[in-house]
């Protein structure tokens, strides 16, 4: 597979995380708001809208390779913010701390991949054709 094919495959695999999650949040919006409120976050409705826009909207832009570098950067920032808000293992103990530590560092790894996409672009098989 050539470089552009690998970049397309990478975008597809990353989008498989964000797009279905955003669609699920949209379809279960009240549940998403409730989850965010249960985490003690301020303005849970606004945060839920933001999560849907980023995961679904920006995730689709990344998948299609439209404004892909910006989409990658936005997704990276969102992924770090999510890790800090939802997977704060340093405030937990036992099994919860262990599981959230895994999730936190998975988010950091996803962010790393998105930063590669930001730097190298979406490749030829994209709306950007970068």
Secondary structure, 3 states (H helix, E strand, C coil): CCHHHHHHHHHHHHHHHHHHHHHHHHHCHHHHHHHHHHCCCCCHHHHHHHHHHHHHHHHHHHHHCCCHHHHHHHHHHHHHHHHHHHCCHHHCCHHHHHHHHHHHHHHHHHHHHHHHHHHHCCCCCCCCCC
